Structure formats: C-alpha cells, structure tokens
C-alpha cells in the first residue's frame, strides 16, 4: 500500500513501504508524539522528536502501524517524518551541564555530563539499555568544557558502566585535583596569574588520576578510559579511533529497541 496516498495527512514519498510487514525507518515528528495500541486507542508509549520509528506498511485511515521504543502500535501519519534532523538535548543533570547531540548522520556526541548519574540514567533510558544488556553505545566524541566536577563527574559514571564508548574525549588540558592547587601549578607575570600545569598527553593525565591522593578515587580505573583522550587546541586535532574493550557495539539509534 502506498502510504503517501492515504488520508488527509500524507507521508512523504520516501516513506512509502514496498513490502507489507517489512519495517521501513522513519522518525518521530515534533514535538513528542505518542504510540497507541490501536487507531484512536490508548497510549502505550511516548516518543520524542527524532526517535526511530519502524513502519510496517499497514495503514488505517490517518494512522500507520509502527514499532517504536520496543513497542508495536499505531501513530498518526502526520506525526511521522522522513528527515533525520540535528538533535540537541539539554539534559537536566541537576548541578552543572550536560548536552547529548545526534547529528543527521547518526553520530553521537556528548558535551559535559553533570556530576552524578543523571546523564547515565537519561542515556540508558534513551537507548533502552535495560532490555539490551549486551549493547554498547558508541560516541564519536565527548567534550569536557572545563574542569569543574559538575561538568565532568558524570563521565566517570558512563565509563564505569561499560555501556558507553567514546572514540575521543576532548578537554582544555586543565585537570582538577586534590592535595594542592586545584588546577595545578601557576606562575605570575606582570601581576597576572597563569595556569602552567596543562595536561597534553595520556601519560601526564594518568600521573594525576592514578594518584588517589589527587583524585580521591573519584575517577574510574585507566582500563575504562578511551585511548584517544586529547586536549583541545587551535589546530582542532582529529579524533583517533579507539580499540575499545572488545565488547560488541550496537547502533540502535536513540529511542530504538
């Protein structure tokens, strides 16, 4: 059945399904449509803009049969779209900041992660990891904007979980620590104080984070850290690929089960 010709709320032509029962990828529309157990029925799941939607090809008036977030059901055809848009999620992480980004090419990026496990819980929900204990979600990059715990502390929860992998982590080279000056050594020139203890490679990073006196055991062990931990610089270094932990990675797309 040609979905683009059904009802008063047609779908774009590129969402037509050629084989009945063969799901075709689409996306939840703006802002946060529901999945129902039947046309004009009861709500069974809540999606948000950009979630993956599988179309089965079954149509009932203005409704299309779908699979979304692990649930089979129905959605209004005008609440399904073909375009994968840039998605920017500002997550309530309590104290601090956390931003989860999905590009139109389905690359995942994370800018800050708060201090506690709020980001871990959000991403676990977003990718339905509760129902898929074997999945690992791969991020192109994580960015630590500055060395305050309420911006970088949540990364330790993500890395320690073993469910998330980052090809690269970018930071500005300043690493917070205990047992001395909070950001390391400084020097003063012409009345201006400058930070001089800037981390530029993994050896310098581990000299800090492997010392319990400096970090108080807050960070995960070195085995959970990506190999490509790189500082930001003016020449914008390219992320290096990491070999990871050997676990099978999965690209389910946000919200897909």
Backbone as CSV, one residue per row, in Angstrom:
resi,resn,N_x,N_y,N_z,CA_x,CA_y,CA_z,C_x,C_y,C_z
1,UNK,0.841,-1.187,0.000,0.000,0.000,0.000,0.878,1.239,0.000
2,UNK,0.515,2.214,-0.759,1.270,3.438,-0.882,0.887,4.382,0.253
3,UNK,1.796,4.543,1.250,1.457,5.353,2.412,1.280,6.819,2.063
4,UNK,1.925,7.273,1.015,1.859,8.691,0.704,0.507,9.099,0.144
5,UNK,-0.348,8.148,-0.194,-1.637,8.475,-0.792,-2.799,8.253,0.165
6,UNK,-2.500,7.973,1.444,-3.550,7.615,2.389,-3.940,8.815,3.235
7,UNK,-5.251,9.068,3.332,-5.786,10.033,4.278,-5.437,11.476,3.965
8,UNK,-5.822,12.362,4.877,-5.596,13.793,4.675,-4.246,14.242,5.225
9,UNK,-3.502,13.321,5.844,-2.187,13.655,6.402,-1.144,12.751,5.752
10,UNK,-0.842,12.962,4.463,0.038,12.036,3.744,1.466,12.074,4.261
11,UNK,2.138,10.941,4.109,3.549,10.860,4.427,4.373,11.251,3.215
12,UNK,5.617,11.683,3.410,6.484,11.970,2.275,6.668,10.732,1.411
13,UNK,6.874,10.897,0.113,7.013,9.741,-0.773,8.112,8.788,-0.364
14,UNK,9.199,9.284,0.248,10.293,8.378,0.588,9.999,7.546,1.825
15,UNK,8.790,7.680,2.405,8.382,6.794,3.480,7.429,5.712,2.992
16,UNK,7.257,5.598,1.698,6.422,4.533,1.166,7.058,3.185,1.480
17,UNK,6.225,2.216,1.813,6.705,0.877,2.113,6.412,-0.035,0.937
18,UNK,7.425,-0.718,0.458,7.274,-1.530,-0.746,6.793,-2.942,-0.449
19,UNK,7.010,-3.404,0.777,6.605,-4.772,1.109,5.862,-4.760,2.437
20,UNK,4.625,-5.249,2.430,3.809,-5.277,3.629,4.516,-6.073,4.723
21,UNK,4.598,-5.502,5.905,5.213,-6.186,7.025,6.709,-5.993,7.112
22,UNK,7.322,-5.314,6.160,8.753,-5.038,6.220,8.949,-3.634,6.763
23,UNK,9.434,-3.496,8.008,9.552,-2.163,8.584,10.508,-1.283,7.789
24,UNK,10.123,-0.041,7.631,10.979,0.936,6.998,11.243,2.047,7.993
25,UNK,12.464,2.550,8.011,12.863,3.516,9.014,12.243,4.880,8.749
26,UNK,11.694,5.453,9.812,11.211,6.825,9.800,11.565,7.419,11.155
27,UNK,11.046,8.603,11.443,11.399,9.279,12.682,10.172,9.938,13.288
28,UNK,10.161,9.990,14.617,9.069,10.660,15.314,9.115,12.154,15.019
29,UNK,7.939,12.730,14.793,7.857,14.151,14.483,7.874,15.017,15.725
30,UNK,7.726,16.306,15.507,7.782,17.293,16.580,6.410,17.444,17.252
31,UNK,6.335,17.581,18.576,7.472,17.577,19.496,7.691,16.235,20.184
32,UNK,6.601,15.524,20.542,6.757,14.282,21.305,5.508,13.424,21.148
33,UNK,5.315,12.792,19.989,4.081,12.045,19.735,3.997,10.740,20.523
34,UNK,2.766,10.273,20.683,2.514,9.026,21.398,2.322,7.876,20.417
35,UNK,2.553,6.657,20.923,2.201,5.425,20.236,0.949,4.878,20.924
36,UNK,-0.012,4.419,20.121,-1.281,3.932,20.657,-1.430,2.446,20.362
37,UNK,-2.258,1.772,21.179,-2.454,0.332,20.963,-3.345,0.042,19.761
38,UNK,-4.091,1.048,19.305,-4.965,0.923,18.131,-5.288,2.342,17.660
39,UNK,-5.731,2.497,16.417,-6.160,3.832,15.986,-7.214,4.401,16.938
40,UNK,-6.977,5.629,17.413,-7.859,6.271,18.397,-7.970,5.469,19.683
41,UNK,-6.938,4.638,19.970,-6.961,3.809,21.172,-6.243,4.444,22.346
42,UNK,-5.665,3.601,23.199,-4.985,4.059,24.402,-3.491,4.247,24.131
43,UNK,-2.901,5.192,24.821,-1.479,5.445,24.698,-0.681,4.311,25.347
44,UNK,0.348,3.826,24.631,1.183,2.750,25.178,2.653,3.138,25.260
45,UNK,3.054,4.200,24.572,4.456,4.628,24.630,4.543,6.085,24.218
46,UNK,5.573,6.743,24.705,5.782,8.161,24.440,7.120,8.314,23.721
47,UNK,7.126,8.908,22.551,8.366,9.157,21.827,8.711,10.634,21.911
48,UNK,9.919,10.954,21.506,10.297,12.354,21.389,10.878,12.574,20.000
49,UNK,10.885,13.797,19.595,11.297,14.185,18.247,12.627,13.538,17.879
50,UNK,12.631,12.829,16.754,13.854,12.202,16.274,13.974,10.737,16.603
51,UNK,13.117,10.181,17.472,13.168,8.746,17.762,12.968,7.938,16.476
52,UNK,13.651,6.806,16.393,13.447,5.916,15.255,12.055,5.293,15.316
53,UNK,11.425,5.237,14.160,10.105,4.615,14.023,10.185,3.602,12.884
54,UNK,9.746,2.384,13.147,9.670,1.369,12.096,8.263,1.296,11.537
55,UNK,8.103,1.479,10.218,6.801,1.397,9.560,6.602,-0.006,9.003
56,UNK,5.485,-0.627,9.319,5.218,-1.985,8.832,4.556,-1.993,7.466
57,UNK,3.946,-0.873,7.071,3.221,-0.810,5.815,1.725,-0.956,5.971
58,UNK,1.261,-1.210,7.205,-0.172,-1.340,7.462,-0.733,0.037,7.783
59,UNK,-1.832,0.404,7.110,-2.419,1.733,7.235,-3.899,1.605,7.550
60,UNK,-4.399,2.513,8.414,-5.827,2.568,8.733,-6.216,4.041,8.776
61,UNK,-6.719,4.542,7.665,-7.073,5.958,7.604,-5.853,6.840,7.768
62,UNK,-5.901,7.714,8.785,-4.784,8.621,9.062,-3.755,7.998,9.997
63,UNK,-3.861,6.687,10.229,-2.971,6.018,11.164,-2.060,5.036,10.429
64,UNK,-0.820,4.884,10.946,0.120,3.905,10.398,0.592,3.001,11.525
65,UNK,0.758,1.734,11.208,1.254,0.777,12.200,2.769,0.912,12.304
66,UNK,3.270,0.911,13.548,4.682,1.188,13.772,5.252,0.259,14.843
67,UNK,6.569,0.283,14.907,7.281,-0.253,16.067,8.202,0.861,16.551
68,UNK,8.027,1.262,17.806,8.792,2.381,18.345,9.145,2.095,19.797
69,UNK,10.399,2.300,20.147,10.884,2.065,21.505,10.495,0.685,22.014
70,UNK,10.569,-0.311,21.133,10.304,-1.683,21.527,8.845,-2.055,21.638
71,UNK,7.951,-1.146,21.216,6.512,-1.377,21.341,5.879,-1.385,19.957
72,UNK,4.979,-2.332,19.712,4.192,-2.350,18.488,2.905,-1.565,18.725
73,UNK,2.568,-0.702,17.771,1.368,0.092,17.958,1.057,0.929,16.736
74,UNK,0.388,2.044,16.963,-0.070,2.910,15.878,0.278,4.360,16.187
75,UNK,0.583,5.106,15.138,0.825,6.536,15.258,0.075,7.260,14.157
76,UNK,-0.243,8.524,14.413,-0.847,9.340,13.366,0.195,9.616,12.286
77,UNK,-0.224,9.532,11.049,0.726,9.661,9.948,1.393,11.028,9.905
78,UNK,0.691,12.070,10.395,1.293,13.405,10.365,2.268,13.625,11.516
79,UNK,2.444,12.605,12.368,3.417,12.693,13.451,4.649,11.840,13.178
80,UNK,4.794,11.424,11.913,5.957,10.653,11.472,6.610,11.412,10.331
81,UNK,7.929,11.500,10.355,8.626,12.248,9.316,9.790,11.434,8.764
82,UNK,10.240,11.825,7.570,11.322,11.091,6.906,12.696,11.651,7.220
83,UNK,12.785,12.931,7.583,14.084,13.579,7.759,14.665,13.304,9.138
84,UNK,15.953,13.003,9.151,16.693,12.887,10.404,17.337,14.238,10.656
85,UNK,16.882,14.961,11.664,17.348,16.311,11.903,18.482,16.324,12.935
86,UNK,19.187,17.428,12.986,20.145,17.631,14.069,19.374,17.696,15.381
87,UNK,19.796,16.913,16.327,19.088,16.803,17.601,20.018,17.238,18.730
88,UNK,19.570,18.200,19.515,20.358,18.704,20.635,19.504,18.606,21.889
89,UNK,19.926,17.782,22.835,19.179,17.555,24.064,19.943,18.140,25.253
90,UNK,19.376,19.151,25.887,19.952,19.672,27.119,19.309,18.906,28.277
91,UNK,20.107,18.095,28.929,19.606,17.146,29.916,19.658,17.766,31.310
92,UNK,18.604,17.558,32.070,18.571,18.004,33.460,19.497,17.104,34.273
93,UNK,20.706,17.570,34.520,21.687,16.777,35.264,21.831,17.286,36.692
94,UNK,20.878,18.084,37.147,20.983,18.651,38.476,21.953,19.818,38.451
95,UNK,23.024,19.708,39.204,24.060,20.734,39.209,24.955,20.560,37.985
96,UNK,25.227,21.638,37.265,26.123,21.566,36.119,25.378,21.492,34.803
97,UNK,26.070,21.017,33.781,25.520,20.957,32.432,25.724,19.575,31.822
98,UNK,24.893,19.271,30.829,25.027,18.051,30.055,24.222,18.161,28.779
99,UNK,24.850,17.905,27.640,24.182,18.058,26.348,24.473,16.851,25.470
100,UNK,23.412,16.155,25.045,23.514,14.977,24.177,23.107,15.389,22.772
101,UNK,23.989,15.141,21.795,23.784,15.588,20.420,23.769,14.389,19.481
102,UNK,22.811,14.379,18.550,22.766,13.392,17.473,22.787,14.159,16.159
103,UNK,23.746,13.854,15.305,23.855,14.559,14.027,22.936,13.913,12.994
104,UNK,22.664,14.591,11.883,21.859,13.970,10.824,22.470,12.693,10.266
105,UNK,23.763,12.473,10.480,24.422,11.236,10.049,24.436,10.186,11.143
106,UNK,23.665,10.415,12.214,23.556,9.482,13.338,24.857,9.303,14.110
107,UNK,25.660,10.332,14.189,26.807,10.324,15.080,26.380,10.904,16.422
108,UNK,26.915,10.336,17.505,26.553,10.769,18.845,27.712,11.537,19.478
109,UNK,27.388,12.651,20.113,28.366,13.449,20.841,27.785,13.836,22.191
110,UNK,28.661,14.010,23.162,28.228,14.410,24.488,29.098,15.570,24.958
111,UNK,28.457,16.672,25.306,29.162,17.844,25.818,28.823,17.980,27.298
112,UNK,29.770,17.632,28.146,29.593,17.612,29.602,28.571,16.544,30.000
113,UNK,28.641,16.130,31.265,27.772,15.038,31.710,27.293,15.233,33.135
114,UNK,27.324,16.475,33.639,26.897,16.701,35.000,27.869,16.099,35.993
115,UNK,27.417,15.971,37.232,28.307,15.479,38.285,27.976,14.064,38.719
116,UNK,26.708,13.710,38.754,26.314,12.405,39.271,25.856,11.487,38.131
117,UNK,24.805,10.690,38.365,24.418,9.681,37.372,23.208,10.086,36.536
118,UNK,22.844,11.376,36.559,21.672,11.799,35.778,21.840,11.514,34.293
119,UNK,23.024,11.808,33.737,23.251,11.551,32.316,23.245,10.059,32.021
120,UNK,23.825,9.271,32.895,23.812,7.816,32.717,22.380,7.301,32.669
121,UNK,21.540,7.770,33.561,20.150,7.307,33.589,19.384,7.779,32.367
122,UNK,19.652,9.021,31.910,18.976,9.512,30.710,19.370,8.689,29.487
123,UNK,20.657,8.474,29.274,21.101,7.738,28.093,20.681,6.267,28.157
124,UNK,20.671,5.692,29.343,20.202,4.301,29.482,18.736,4.190,29.091
125,UNK,17.945,5.192,29.489,16.535,5.208,29.069,16.426,5.463,27.573
126,UNK,17.187,6.402,27.079,17.058,6.805,25.682,17.347,5.643,24.730
127,UNK,18.314,4.814,25.090,18.694,3.691,24.235,18.099,2.361,24.693
128,UNK,17.172,2.408,25.660,16.512,1.193,26.153,17.504,0.122,26.585
129,UNK,18.559,0.504,27.264,19.604,-0.447,27.642,19.137,-1.449,28.689
130,UNK,18.079,-1.124,29.394,17.547,-2.073,30.375,17.158,-3.386,29.718
131,UNK,16.673,-3.312,28.492,16.217,-4.506,27.796,17.290,-5.118,26.909
132,UNK,18.451,-4.475,26.840,19.518,-4.973,25.973,20.854,-4.902,26.705
133,UNK,21.088,-5.827,27.636,22.305,-5.770,28.453,23.586,-5.949,27.651
134,UNK,23.508,-6.447,26.421,24.703,-6.655,25.620,25.076,-5.492,24.728
135,UNK,24.243,-4.461,24.692,24.526,-3.337,23.798,25.561,-2.401,24.404
136,UNK,26.423,-1.868,23.536,27.323,-0.777,23.907,27.102,0.357,22.919
137,UNK,26.931,1.566,23.411,26.647,2.716,22.566,27.945,3.477,22.307
138,UNK,28.249,3.685,21.027,29.497,4.330,20.620,29.280,5.815,20.325
139,UNK,30.076,6.641,20.955,30.063,8.083,20.725,31.289,8.485,19.912
140,UNK,31.094,9.364,18.950,32.227,9.901,18.200,33.150,10.660,19.135
141,UNK,32.572,11.425,20.054,33.402,12.219,20.958,32.619,12.661,22.167
142,UNK,33.342,12.894,23.249,32.837,13.594,24.408,33.670,14.850,24.614
143,UNK,33.041,15.888,25.128,33.736,17.156,25.347,33.547,17.570,26.806
144,UNK,34.656,17.799,27.495,34.626,18.350,28.845,34.982,19.821,28.718
145,UNK,33.998,20.694,28.905,34.223,22.105,28.592,35.202,22.765,29.550
146,UNK,35.146,22.380,30.841,36.098,22.935,31.795,36.126,22.049,33.038
147,UNK,37.186,22.165,33.850,37.431,21.193,34.911,36.691,21.463,36.209
148,UNK,35.382,21.511,36.158,34.551,21.529,37.355,33.799,20.207,37.426
149,UNK,33.702,19.651,38.641,33.111,18.330,38.790,31.686,18.256,38.268
150,UNK,30.936,19.355,38.334,29.552,19.300,37.877,29.451,19.346,36.357
151,UNK,30.573,19.297,35.672,30.585,19.170,34.218,31.226,17.861,33.770
152,UNK,32.230,17.381,34.505,32.920,16.171,34.058,32.647,14.935,34.913
153,UNK,32.115,15.116,36.132,31.950,13.981,37.030,31.082,12.872,36.459
154,UNK,30.061,13.224,35.689,29.163,12.222,35.129,29.825,11.303,34.121
155,UNK,30.931,11.736,33.523,31.646,10.852,32.593,32.162,9.609,33.307
156,UNK,32.550,9.751,34.583,33.048,8.585,35.311,31.968,7.526,35.451
157,UNK,30.703,7.952,35.626,29.587,7.003,35.721,29.379,6.287,34.384
158,UNK,29.465,7.043,33.294,29.270,6.450,31.966,30.363,5.451,31.649
159,UNK,31.620,5.813,31.896,32.735,4.934,31.578,32.735,3.699,32.467
160,UNK,32.438,3.878,33.744,32.442,2.747,34.662,31.339,1.748,34.352
161,UNK,30.256,2.205,33.712,29.145,1.297,33.401,29.509,0.271,32.342
162,UNK,30.485,0.607,31.482,30.843,-0.290,30.388,29.861,-0.288,29.239
163,UNK,28.843,0.562,29.287,27.809,0.574,28.259,28.034,1.652,27.205
164,UNK,29.004,2.526,27.445,29.231,3.648,26.541,30.716,3.748,26.215
165,UNK,30.994,4.002,24.945,32.374,4.103,24.470,32.549,5.415,23.720
166,UNK,33.678,6.074,23.970,33.986,7.335,23.311,35.255,7.170,22.482
167,UNK,35.155,7.464,21.189,36.343,7.420,20.354,37.373,8.442,20.812
168,UNK,36.907,9.553,21.355,37.816,10.593,21.840,37.133,11.398,22.921
169,UNK,37.917,11.889,23.867,37.450,12.846,24.862,38.301,14.109,24.721
170,UNK,37.643,15.231,24.534,38.345,16.498,24.385,38.211,17.319,25.663
171,UNK,39.313,17.931,26.071,39.293,18.825,27.218,40.340,19.905,26.980
172,UNK,40.351,20.908,27.849,41.248,22.048,27.621,42.600,21.901,28.282
173,UNK,42.872,20.719,28.850,44.189,20.468,29.427,44.304,20.793,30.896
174,UNK,43.287,21.421,31.488,43.298,21.725,32.912,42.537,20.632,33.651
175,UNK,43.201,20.001,34.617,42.618,18.865,35.329,42.506,19.199,36.813
176,UNK,41.289,19.134,37.325,41.046,19.409,38.733,41.660,18.308,39.585
177,UNK,42.151,18.676,40.781,42.791,17.691,41.650,42.690,18.142,43.111
178,UNK,42.942,17.183,44.017,43.001,17.466,45.448,44.469,17.577,45.877
179,UNK,44.674,17.942,47.140,46.008,17.900,47.709,46.946,18.983,47.243
180,UNK,46.438,20.115,46.809,47.293,21.196,46.344,46.492,22.187,45.555
181,UNK,47.152,23.008,44.732,46.392,23.932,43.874,45.376,23.171,43.037
182,UNK,44.145,23.658,43.003,43.042,22.896,42.386,43.298,22.556,40.931
183,UNK,43.950,23.439,40.196,44.219,23.188,38.781,45.701,23.072,38.495
184,UNK,46.499,22.779,39.511,47.925,22.596,39.298,48.714,23.878,39.462
185,UNK,49.968,23.803,39.053,50.900,24.898,39.273,50.521,26.140,38.480
186,UNK,50.925,27.297,39.008,50.684,28.576,38.350,51.960,29.408,38.367
187,UNK,51.963,30.421,37.573,53.024,31.417,37.607,52.402,32.795,37.432
188,UNK,53.063,33.795,37.963,52.538,35.147,37.889,53.493,36.029,37.103
189,UNK,52.964,36.687,36.083,53.739,37.598,35.257,53.001,38.928,35.174
190,UNK,53.688,39.976,35.531,53.113,41.325,35.470,51.777,41.408,36.203
191,UNK,51.705,40.712,37.339,50.509,40.771,38.160,49.376,39.871,37.706
192,UNK,49.594,39.096,36.647,48.566,38.182,36.135,48.979,36.751,36.419
193,UNK,48.090,35.964,37.006,48.371,34.564,37.325,47.956,33.675,36.164
194,UNK,48.876,32.804,35.755,48.647,31.904,34.626,48.751,30.452,35.084
195,UNK,47.861,29.607,34.539,47.955,28.160,34.772,49.062,27.596,33.886
196,UNK,49.988,26.856,34.482,51.098,26.296,33.711,51.086,24.774,33.660
197,UNK,50.310,24.151,34.531,50.282,22.688,34.577,49.175,22.187,33.653
198,UNK,49.447,22.188,32.358,48.458,21.800,31.351,48.763,20.386,30.868
199,UNK,47.765,19.506,30.950,47.920,18.120,30.517,47.840,18.056,28.997
200,UNK,48.848,17.453,28.378,48.892,17.393,26.913,48.899,15.975,26.371
201,UNK,48.991,14.958,27.237,49.014,13.576,26.750,48.526,12.645,27.854
202,UNK,48.338,11.376,27.514,47.783,10.420,28.470,48.713,10.150,29.640
203,UNK,50.019,10.152,29.393,50.957,9.901,30.483,50.816,10.962,31.571
204,UNK,50.694,12.223,31.155,50.513,13.303,32.123,49.160,13.200,32.822
205,UNK,48.141,12.779,32.095,46.823,12.608,32.697,46.840,11.525,33.763
206,UNK,47.439,10.367,33.433,47.451,9.259,34.390,48.326,9.550,35.596
207,UNK,49.321,10.412,35.434,50.126,10.805,36.585,49.263,11.472,37.647
208,UNK,48.152,12.071,37.218,47.224,12.716,38.151,46.132,11.747,38.597
209,UNK,45.438,11.136,37.644,44.243,10.373,38.008,44.562,9.018,38.621
210,UNK,45.801,8.537,38.480,46.173,7.270,39.117,46.694,7.475,40.538
211,UNK,46.740,8.706,40.991,47.213,9.011,42.336,46.006,9.285,43.225
212,UNK,45.646,8.333,44.122,44.461,8.523,44.967,44.513,9.802,45.790
213,UNK,45.704,10.260,46.117,45.813,11.484,46.904,45.351,12.708,46.125
214,UNK,45.370,12.611,44.786,44.988,13.748,43.953,43.526,13.713,43.520
215,UNK,42.965,12.510,43.389,41.588,12.419,42.889,40.619,11.809,43.888
216,UNK,41.124,11.235,44.981,40.235,10.677,45.983,39.427,9.493,45.504
217,UNK,39.915,8.778,44.477,39.211,7.610,43.970,37.951,7.925,43.211
218,UNK,37.776,9.196,42.770,36.534,9.596,42.111,36.424,9.070,40.701
219,UNK,37.541,8.960,39.978,37.502,8.554,38.581,37.618,7.051,38.436
220,UNK,37.126,6.474,37.310,37.273,5.055,37.066,38.726,4.712,36.782
221,UNK,39.010,3.412,36.790,40.368,2.978,36.516,40.756,3.281,35.092
222,UNK,42.073,3.208,34.805,42.559,3.538,33.477,42.024,2.591,32.411
223,UNK,41.601,1.367,32.795,41.115,0.422,31.792,39.813,0.871,31.168
224,UNK,39.078,1.772,31.840,37.806,2.235,31.300,37.931,3.527,30.503
225,UNK,39.123,4.108,30.487,39.302,5.362,29.773,39.627,5.105,28.315
226,UNK,39.121,5.935,27.406,39.435,5.762,25.990,40.895,6.067,25.727
227,UNK,41.441,5.438,24.713,42.826,5.700,24.349,42.994,7.089,23.763
228,UNK,41.949,7.592,23.163,42.065,8.877,22.470,41.557,10.005,23.352
229,UNK,42.232,10.255,24.447,41.903,11.409,25.267,42.812,12.534,24.823
230,UNK,42.216,13.514,24.216,43.003,14.559,23.565,42.576,15.928,24.079
231,UNK,43.504,16.842,24.233,43.130,18.181,24.638,42.739,18.985,23.415
232,UNK,41.885,19.969,23.604,41.527,20.860,22.522,42.699,21.784,22.221
233,UNK,42.894,22.105,20.969,43.940,23.044,20.595,43.467,23.839,19.393
234,UNK,44.245,24.854,19.040,43.822,25.734,17.965,43.786,25.025,16.615
235,UNK,44.588,23.966,16.475,44.573,23.271,15.186,43.511,22.185,15.128
236,UNK,42.648,22.113,16.144,41.498,21.198,16.163,41.907,19.785,15.765
237,UNK,42.629,19.057,16.632,43.094,17.713,16.289,41.944,16.773,15.999
238,UNK,42.147,15.887,15.064,41.119,14.912,14.696,41.078,13.796,15.716
239,UNK,39.879,13.300,16.056,39.786,12.186,16.988,40.470,10.956,16.420
240,UNK,41.124,10.219,17.305,41.696,8.948,16.910,40.756,7.830,17.320
241,UNK,40.674,6.799,16.509,39.817,5.677,16.830,40.411,4.871,17.965
242,UNK,39.531,4.396,18.848,39.981,3.579,19.960,39.591,2.139,19.731
243,UNK,40.416,1.232,20.222,40.140,-0.195,20.021,39.026,-0.691,20.908
244,UNK,38.713,0.042,21.990,37.590,-0.334,22.846,37.899,-1.523,23.713
245,UNK,36.842,-2.097,24.304,37.000,-3.165,25.283,36.800,-4.542,24.702
246,UNK,36.480,-4.641,23.430,36.245,-5.939,22.825,34.791,-6.351,22.825
247,UNK,33.926,-5.584,23.507,32.503,-5.898,23.506,31.888,-5.485,22.184
248,UNK,30.835,-6.190,21.827,30.142,-5.856,20.580,29.425,-4.538,20.737
249,UNK,29.646,-3.628,19.797,28.949,-2.348,19.843,27.675,-2.439,19.028
250,UNK,26.772,-1.496,19.277,25.483,-1.519,18.599,25.078,-0.101,18.285
251,UNK,24.450,0.096,17.137,23.977,1.412,16.728,22.459,1.384,16.607
252,UNK,21.730,1.346,17.740,20.280,1.235,17.656,19.590,2.509,17.254
253,UNK,20.262,3.629,17.419,19.581,4.906,17.225,18.838,5.280,18.473
254,UNK,18.786,6.564,18.798,18.127,6.992,20.022,16.679,6.525,20.085
255,UNK,16.330,5.920,21.207,14.942,5.543,21.427,14.520,4.276,20.761
256,UNK,15.419,3.573,20.079,15.007,2.364,19.383,15.359,1.156,20.200
257,UNK,14.440,0.193,20.252,14.704,-1.033,20.970,14.847,-2.179,20.004
